[in-house]
Amino acid sequence: MKTFTRIAVAATLGAVMGTTAMAEGLYAPNLAYRTGPFAATGIPLMNGQADYMNMLNARDGGIGGVMIDFDECETGYSTEKGVECYEKTKGKAIVTQPWSTGITLQVLPKSNIDEIPILAPGYGFSPMADGKVFQWAFNTPLSYWDGASIILKYLQDQGDLSGKKIAFLHLDHPFGKEPLPYLEQKAEAQGFELVPIPVGLKEMQNQSAQWLQIRRERPDNVIMWGWGAMNSAAIQEAVKTRYPMDQFYGVWWAGHDPDLAAVGEEGKGYKSISWSMPQPDSGLMADIKKYVIDTGKTQTTEDQLNSVFYQRGLVMSMMLAEGIKAAQEHTGNATIGPKDLRWGLENLNITDEKLAELGMEGMVPPFSTSCSNHTGHSGAWILEWDGAKFTQASDLLQADQSVIKSLAEAKAAEYAEANAPWPVVECDS
């Protein structure tokens, strides 16, 4: 695809569309949660997402000369409220961003009817990677099965997993259960014992029963698939019960700086997988400070700016913005619709050169999408808490796509059959 600078895009599309169309704006709502039990982790992510779009509006006049209306509909992470927000916003939205695997699963069957792309960066139903079946759903740049695979590969590099015991401490919610099909298959294939330990929503802040079980089981490793208050409570319980922190691993939603800062040195050695990496001195952060922070167009606090979650929010909105740009360039129209954006999200090409152009070197691994690949499978890093901050503890690691692809295709086919009639398309790539 021909590459445009942001100025050239605006000028070219302005000539095509004229000033009237240029003023219409693009409605890109976010089903946010700044309240409820997950607010502490939701807020920096939502702030990062909003700040990126505010920066584009202030610096560039939007995308392709069209301002972005980045509205938020508060869900409190409630699936019921999330569906209400989806119904409320879908009439004029070019995208829906559910911000919960539970909400994503509820909205997913509606996608073929409403024809609005679902953008769920790093979350949602892992088989959404199969674009032939899930034409309107995108979980770039990495699926939960990718994450589980990378953690197991990292553990494998530390020693043979055969005969080992791995506890899977997870939120008893669709999000927390998502990796189980992959982990169960790998446990059988590699000969390790998988011990699922669910944490109910009402138990998140009191996990004494779960950590009593961990003490009894004496697992070689604990993998945590947690979110919000669950993570901070688990980390504090691990410290309290003297579980070896260097044997404790979390998904990318369990790498929240304040959760580890609360235990400080005692959390040293804890690791979290991550498909984003904070880059405080990046060109993007300079622009965020100039156009958003310094002008007061933000809800972000100074201590959030260099955190993992805030900068991950920036990366998430970059994916949406680049999908919009791709759609604009493809159609020659500044004001695009949901079908156009679906094409744009299906043709992302986030290269090292693109990241450099965006001032985002090192903030996310390169990845690309296609008709058949709606995830991108970017790979991820391991972050390790050094007692004061997260540091990079590995090179870029890749998931075992030979296993994940076949499992995703099988589960996608099961989903399509269970929800028949469900359209399935052919893809060249």
C-alpha positions as CSV (number, residue, x, y, z in Angstrom):
1,M,0.0,0.0,0.0
2,K,1.3,3.5,-0.8
3,T,2.6,5.3,2.2
4,F,1.3,8.8,3.0
5,T,2.6,11.2,5.6
6,R,-0.2,12.5,7.8
7,I,-0.1,15.9,6.0
8,A,-0.3,14.3,2.6
9,V,-3.2,12.2,3.7
10,A,-5.2,15.2,4.9
11,A,-4.4,17.2,1.8
12,T,-5.3,14.4,-0.6
13,L,-8.5,13.4,1.1
14,G,-9.5,17.0,1.5
15,A,-9.3,17.5,-2.2
16,V,-11.4,14.4,-2.8
17,M,-14.1,15.0,-0.2
18,G,-14.3,18.8,0.1
19,T,-14.7,20.8,3.3
20,T,-18.3,19.7,4.2
21,A,-17.5,16.0,4.5
22,M,-14.2,16.9,6.2
23,A,-16.2,18.4,9.1
24,E,-18.4,15.4,9.9
25,G,-16.1,13.6,12.3
26,L,-15.8,9.9,13.1
27,Y,-17.5,8.3,16.1
28,A,-15.3,5.8,17.8
29,P,-16.9,5.0,21.2
30,N,-15.0,3.1,24.0
31,L,-17.0,0.9,26.4
32,A,-14.9,2.1,29.3
33,Y,-14.8,1.3,33.0
34,R,-13.6,4.0,35.3
35,T,-15.7,2.7,38.1
36,G,-16.2,-0.7,39.8
37,P,-13.8,-3.3,41.0
38,F,-11.5,-3.0,38.0
39,A,-11.3,0.8,37.9
40,A,-7.7,1.0,39.2
41,T,-6.4,-0.8,36.2
42,G,-9.0,0.4,33.7
43,I,-8.4,4.1,34.3
44,P,-4.8,4.3,33.1
45,L,-5.7,2.2,30.0
46,M,-8.7,4.4,29.2
47,N,-6.6,7.5,29.8
48,G,-3.9,6.3,27.3
49,Q,-6.5,5.5,24.7
50,A,-8.2,8.9,25.0
51,D,-5.0,10.8,25.1
52,Y,-3.8,9.3,21.8
53,M,-6.9,10.4,20.0
54,N,-6.9,13.8,21.7
55,M,-3.3,14.2,20.5
56,L,-4.2,13.4,16.9
57,N,-7.1,15.9,17.1
58,A,-5.0,18.6,18.5
59,R,-1.8,18.0,16.5
60,D,-3.2,16.8,13.1
61,G,-6.8,18.0,13.1
62,G,-7.9,14.3,13.5
63,I,-7.1,11.6,11.1
64,G,-7.0,12.4,7.4
65,G,-8.4,15.8,8.3
66,V,-11.4,14.4,10.2
67,M,-11.8,14.8,13.9
68,I,-12.3,11.7,16.0
69,D,-15.1,11.6,18.5
70,F,-13.7,9.3,21.1
71,D,-16.7,9.0,23.4
72,E,-16.8,6.7,26.5
73,C,-19.8,4.7,27.7
74,E,-19.3,3.6,31.3
75,T,-19.8,-0.1,31.9
76,G,-18.2,-0.7,35.3
77,Y,-16.9,-4.0,33.6
78,S,-20.5,-5.2,33.8
79,T,-21.5,-7.5,30.9
80,E,-25.1,-6.3,31.1
81,K,-24.1,-2.6,31.1
82,G,-21.6,-3.3,28.3
83,V,-24.3,-4.7,26.0
84,E,-26.5,-1.7,26.8
85,C,-23.6,0.6,25.9
86,Y,-23.1,-1.3,22.6
87,E,-26.8,-0.9,21.7
88,K,-26.7,2.7,22.7
89,T,-23.7,3.6,20.5
90,K,-23.9,1.3,17.5
91,G,-26.2,3.5,15.5
92,K,-23.4,5.9,14.4
93,A,-20.3,4.1,15.5
94,I,-17.6,3.0,13.1
95,V,-16.2,0.5,15.7
96,T,-17.1,-1.0,19.1
97,Q,-14.4,-1.5,21.8
98,P,-16.0,-3.8,24.4
99,W,-13.2,-3.9,26.9
100,S,-14.2,-7.2,28.5
101,T,-14.1,-10.8,27.2
102,G,-17.6,-11.3,28.6
103,I,-19.0,-8.3,26.7
104,T,-17.1,-9.3,23.6
105,L,-18.7,-12.8,23.7
106,Q,-22.2,-11.2,24.0
107,V,-21.6,-8.7,21.2
108,L,-19.9,-11.3,18.9
109,P,-23.1,-12.9,17.5
110,K,-24.4,-9.5,16.7
111,S,-21.4,-8.6,14.5
112,N,-22.6,-10.3,11.3
113,I,-26.0,-8.5,11.6
114,D,-24.9,-5.0,12.7
115,E,-21.7,-5.1,10.6
116,I,-19.6,-3.0,13.0
117,P,-16.0,-4.2,13.7
118,I,-15.1,-5.3,17.2
119,L,-11.7,-4.1,18.2
120,A,-10.5,-6.0,21.3
121,P,-6.7,-5.4,21.5
122,G,-5.1,-8.2,23.5
123,Y,-8.3,-9.7,24.9
124,G,-11.5,-11.5,23.8
125,F,-12.2,-14.9,22.3
126,S,-8.9,-16.3,21.0
127,P,-10.5,-18.0,17.9
128,M,-11.3,-14.5,16.7
129,A,-7.9,-14.8,15.1
130,D,-9.7,-16.8,12.3
131,G,-10.9,-14.0,10.1
132,K,-12.7,-16.4,7.8
133,V,-15.2,-17.1,10.5
134,F,-15.0,-13.9,12.6
135,Q,-15.1,-11.4,9.8
136,W,-15.9,-8.4,12.1
137,A,-13.8,-9.2,15.1
138,F,-10.1,-8.3,15.8
139,N,-8.0,-9.1,18.8
140,T,-4.7,-7.5,17.7
141,P,-1.8,-7.9,18.4
142,L,-1.9,-11.0,20.5
143,S,-4.5,-13.6,21.7
144,Y,-4.7,-15.1,25.1
145,W,-3.6,-18.4,23.6
146,D,-0.5,-16.7,22.2
147,G,0.2,-15.4,25.7
148,A,-0.2,-18.8,27.4
149,S,2.1,-20.3,24.7
150,I,4.8,-17.7,25.3
151,I,4.7,-18.2,29.1
152,L,5.0,-22.0,28.7
153,K,7.9,-21.6,26.2
154,Y,9.7,-19.3,28.6
155,L,9.2,-21.8,31.4
156,Q,10.4,-24.6,29.1
157,D,13.6,-22.7,28.5
158,Q,14.2,-22.8,32.2
159,G,13.9,-26.6,32.3
160,D,11.8,-29.5,31.1
161,L,8.1,-29.2,32.2
162,S,7.5,-32.9,32.2
163,G,6.5,-34.0,35.7
164,K,6.1,-30.4,36.9
165,K,3.0,-28.9,38.5
166,I,1.7,-25.5,37.3
167,A,-1.1,-23.7,39.2
168,F,-3.4,-21.6,37.0
169,L,-4.8,-18.9,39.3
170,H,-7.5,-17.2,37.3
171,L,-10.5,-15.0,37.5
172,D,-13.7,-17.1,37.4
173,H,-15.0,-15.1,34.4
174,P,-14.8,-15.7,30.6
175,F,-11.5,-13.7,30.6
176,G,-9.9,-16.0,33.2
177,K,-11.1,-19.2,31.6
178,E,-10.0,-18.2,28.1
179,P,-6.5,-19.9,28.1
180,L,-7.8,-23.2,29.5
181,P,-8.3,-25.1,26.2
182,Y,-4.8,-24.4,25.2
183,L,-3.2,-25.0,28.6
184,E,-5.1,-28.3,29.0
185,Q,-3.9,-29.5,25.6
186,K,-0.3,-28.6,26.3
187,A,-0.4,-30.2,29.8
188,E,-1.3,-33.5,28.2
189,A,1.2,-33.1,25.4
190,Q,4.1,-32.0,27.6
191,G,3.4,-34.1,30.7
192,F,2.9,-31.4,33.3
193,E,0.1,-31.2,35.8
194,L,-2.2,-28.2,35.4
195,V,-4.0,-27.2,38.6
196,P,-6.8,-24.6,37.8
197,I,-7.6,-22.4,40.8
198,P,-10.5,-20.1,40.1
199,V,-11.0,-16.8,42.0
200,G,-14.7,-15.6,42.1
201,L,-15.5,-11.9,41.7
202,K,-16.5,-11.7,45.4
203,E,-13.2,-13.4,46.4
204,M,-10.8,-11.1,44.5
205,Q,-9.7,-9.2,47.6
206,N,-9.7,-12.2,50.0
207,Q,-7.9,-15.1,48.4
208,S,-6.9,-17.0,51.6
209,A,-8.6,-20.2,50.4
210,Q,-6.9,-20.1,47.0
211,W,-3.4,-19.5,48.5
212,L,-4.0,-22.2,51.1
213,Q,-4.6,-24.5,48.2
214,I,-1.4,-23.3,46.5
215,R,0.6,-24.0,49.8
216,R,-0.9,-27.5,49.8
217,E,-0.2,-28.1,46.1
218,R,3.3,-26.7,46.2
219,P,3.4,-25.9,42.5
220,D,6.6,-25.4,40.6
221,N,5.1,-22.3,39.1
222,V,2.0,-20.1,39.4
223,I,0.5,-18.5,36.3
224,M,-2.0,-15.8,37.0
225,W,-4.8,-14.7,34.6
226,G,-6.1,-11.9,36.8
227,W,-7.4,-8.4,36.5
228,G,-8.0,-5.4,38.7
229,A,-8.2,-6.0,42.5
230,M,-7.5,-9.7,42.0
231,N,-3.9,-9.1,40.9
232,S,-2.9,-6.9,43.8
233,A,-4.5,-9.2,46.3
234,A,-2.8,-12.2,44.8
235,I,0.6,-10.5,44.8
236,Q,0.2,-9.5,48.5
237,E,-0.9,-13.1,49.4
238,A,2.2,-14.5,47.6
239,V,4.4,-12.2,49.6
240,K,2.6,-13.1,52.8
241,T,2.8,-16.8,52.2
242,R,6.4,-16.6,51.0
243,Y,5.7,-18.1,47.6
244,P,8.9,-17.6,45.5
245,M,8.2,-14.5,43.4
246,D,10.5,-15.7,40.6
247,Q,8.2,-18.6,40.0
248,F,5.1,-16.3,39.7
249,Y,4.0,-15.2,36.2
250,G,1.1,-13.0,35.1
251,V,-0.7,-12.3,31.9
252,W,-0.3,-8.8,30.4
253,W,-3.2,-7.5,32.5
254,A,-1.3,-8.7,35.6
255,G,1.7,-6.4,35.1
256,H,0.3,-3.2,36.6
257,D,3.0,-1.0,38.2
258,P,1.1,0.1,41.3
259,D,0.2,-3.6,42.2
260,L,3.9,-4.3,42.5
261,A,4.9,-0.9,44.0
262,A,2.6,-1.8,46.9
263,V,5.0,-4.7,47.9
264,G,8.2,-3.1,46.6
265,E,11.3,-5.1,47.2
266,E,9.3,-8.1,48.4
267,G,7.8,-8.4,44.9
268,K,11.3,-8.7,43.2
269,G,11.4,-11.4,40.6
270,Y,7.7,-11.4,39.7
271,K,7.2,-11.6,36.0
272,S,4.5,-10.5,33.5
273,I,4.2,-11.1,29.8
274,S,3.7,-7.9,27.8
275,W,3.0,-7.0,24.2
276,S,3.8,-3.4,25.0
277,M,6.8,-1.7,26.4
278,P,6.9,1.8,28.0
279,Q,9.2,4.2,26.2
280,P,9.3,7.4,28.2
281,D,11.7,9.2,25.8
282,S,9.8,8.4,22.6
283,G,8.7,10.9,20.1
284,L,5.1,10.0,20.8
285,M,5.4,10.8,24.5
286,A,6.9,14.2,23.6
287,D,3.9,14.9,21.5
288,I,1.5,13.6,24.1
289,K,3.0,15.9,26.7
290,K,3.0,18.9,24.3
291,Y,-0.5,18.6,22.8
292,V,-2.4,16.9,25.6
293,I,-0.8,16.9,29.0
294,D,0.5,20.4,29.0
295,T,-2.7,21.8,27.6
296,G,-4.9,20.1,30.2
297,K,-6.8,17.9,27.7
298,T,-6.4,14.8,29.8
299,Q,-7.5,13.0,32.9
300,T,-4.1,11.5,33.3
301,T,-2.0,12.0,36.3
302,E,1.8,12.6,36.0
303,D,2.7,9.4,37.8
304,Q,0.8,7.4,35.1
305,L,2.6,8.6,32.1
306,N,5.5,6.1,32.0
307,S,3.5,3.2,33.4
308,V,2.9,-0.1,31.5
309,F,-0.9,0.3,31.3
310,Y,-1.0,4.0,30.3
311,Q,1.4,3.5,27.4
312,R,-0.4,0.3,26.4
313,G,-3.6,2.4,26.1
314,L,-1.7,4.6,23.6
315,V,-0.7,1.6,21.6
316,M,-4.3,0.4,21.5
317,S,-5.6,3.6,20.0
318,M,-2.7,3.6,17.6
319,M,-4.1,0.4,16.2
320,L,-7.5,1.9,15.7
321,A,-6.0,5.1,14.2
322,E,-3.9,3.1,11.7
323,G,-7.0,1.1,10.7
324,I,-8.8,4.3,10.0
325,K,-5.9,5.7,8.0
326,A,-5.7,2.4,5.9
327,A,-9.5,2.6,5.2
328,Q,-9.2,6.3,4.2
329,E,-6.4,5.6,1.8
330,H,-8.1,2.5,0.4
331,T,-11.4,4.3,-0.3
332,G,-10.1,7.8,-1.0
333,N,-12.7,9.1,1.4
334,A,-12.0,11.0,4.6
335,T,-15.3,10.0,6.2
336,I,-15.4,6.2,6.4
337,G,-18.0,3.8,7.6
338,P,-17.8,0.5,9.7
339,K,-17.4,-1.6,6.5
340,D,-14.5,0.5,5.4
341,L,-12.8,0.3,8.9
342,R,-13.2,-3.5,8.8
343,W,-11.1,-3.5,5.7
344,G,-8.6,-1.1,7.3
345,L,-8.2,-3.3,10.4
346,E,-7.8,-6.3,8.2
347,N,-4.9,-4.7,6.4
348,L,-2.8,-3.3,9.2
349,N,1.0,-3.4,8.5
350,I,2.7,-2.1,11.6
351,T,6.4,-2.4,10.6
352,D,9.5,-1.1,12.4
353,E,9.5,1.7,9.9
354,K,5.9,2.6,10.7
355,L,6.6,2.6,14.4
356,A,9.5,4.9,13.8
357,E,7.3,7.3,11.8
358,L,4.8,7.3,14.6
359,G,7.5,7.9,17.3
360,M,6.7,4.6,18.8
361,E,9.9,2.6,18.4
362,G,10.0,-0.3,20.8
363,M,6.5,0.3,22.2
364,V,4.9,-2.7,20.5
365,P,6.4,-5.5,18.3
366,P,5.7,-5.2,14.5
367,F,2.7,-7.2,13.3
368,S,0.3,-7.3,10.3
369,T,-3.2,-8.6,9.7
370,S,-5.0,-10.1,6.8
371,C,-8.3,-11.6,5.7
372,S,-7.6,-14.8,7.5
373,N,-5.4,-13.4,10.4
374,H,-7.3,-11.0,12.6
375,T,-4.8,-11.1,15.4
376,G,-1.3,-10.5,14.0
377,H,0.4,-12.6,16.6
378,S,3.1,-10.0,17.3
379,G,5.0,-11.8,20.0
380,A,5.7,-10.4,23.5
381,W,8.3,-9.7,26.1
382,I,8.7,-10.9,29.6
383,L,8.8,-8.0,32.1
384,E,10.4,-8.5,35.6
385,W,9.8,-6.4,38.7
386,D,13.2,-5.4,40.1
387,G,11.8,-4.1,43.4
388,A,11.1,-0.6,42.1
389,K,10.0,-0.9,38.4
390,F,9.4,-3.4,35.6
391,T,12.4,-4.1,33.4
392,Q,12.7,-6.1,30.2
393,A,13.7,-9.7,31.0
394,S,13.7,-11.3,27.6
395,D,14.1,-10.8,23.9
396,L,10.9,-10.8,21.9
397,L,9.3,-14.3,22.2
398,Q,6.9,-15.9,19.8
399,A,4.0,-18.3,20.4
400,D,3.7,-21.8,18.9
401,Q,1.5,-20.9,16.0
402,S,1.4,-24.5,14.7
403,V,-0.7,-25.5,17.7
404,I,-2.6,-22.3,18.1
405,K,-3.7,-22.0,14.5
406,S,-5.2,-25.5,14.4
407,L,-6.9,-25.1,17.8
408,A,-8.3,-21.7,16.8
409,E,-9.6,-23.1,13.5
410,A,-11.3,-26.0,15.3
411,K,-12.9,-23.8,18.0
412,A,-14.0,-21.2,15.4
413,A,-15.7,-24.0,13.3
414,E,-17.4,-25.2,16.5
415,Y,-18.6,-21.7,17.2
416,A,-19.9,-21.3,13.6
417,E,-21.7,-24.6,13.8
418,A,-23.3,-23.8,17.2
419,N,-24.5,-20.5,15.9
420,A,-25.6,-21.6,12.5
421,P,-26.4,-20.1,10.1
422,W,-23.0,-18.3,10.4
423,P,-21.3,-16.9,7.3
424,V,-17.8,-18.1,6.6
425,V,-15.7,-16.5,3.8
426,E,-12.8,-17.6,1.7
427,C,-9.5,-15.8,2.0
428,D,-6.5,-15.5,-0.3
429,S,-4.3,-14.8,2.7
